[in-house]
């Protein structure tokens, strides 16, 4: 069963042990928004490992230090980005350097889901 949560900065759909986030256009994701999202996921998944997939459909900004400061504090096991734009790929590659756990970029949601499921199963 899927569950959808709406935040001031975007929507998160929860499927099994995967959170798929789609941010609103032109928002800025900083520590406050990231903590709100991670705390929500921790509460929903009740201590179980989970993965976060970011659908980069809209243009928005994220402070890469969010990944550095939060990825080890939560039970998140993997982070995937779905984008088909050059700037989206460049931004995700920068973010990847700040995330301390598996982080990959994909063109399709199906490939991202398949990858995070493999990470969660291992």
GIWO-V567901 format. One record per residue. PHI is phi in whole degrees, -180 to 180 (none if undefined). Layout:
PHI  PHI
//
This chain:
none  -89  -131  -117  -121  -109  -117  -64  -103  166  -120  -127  -107  -108  -130  54  -112  -128  -107  -111  -106  -131  -83  -71  -61  66  -80  -116  -97  -121  -57  -61  -68  -64  -63  -59  -67  -64  -61  -62  -62  -60  -67  -68  -83  49  85  -81  -63  -147  -124  -118  -115  -106  -82  -91  -84  -98  -84  -154  -116  -136  -74  -62  -66  -56  -64  -63  -82  -113  -60  -88  -89  -124  -85  -70  -107  -159  -134  -123  -119  -108  -154  -126  -112  -64  -65  -63  -65  -62  -62  -65  -65  -66  -59  -55  -69  -99  -91  -90  -122  -53  -145  -139  -116  -134  -92  -126  -66  -60  -66  -65  -63  -59  -66  -67  -62  -63  -64  -68  -78  -83
//
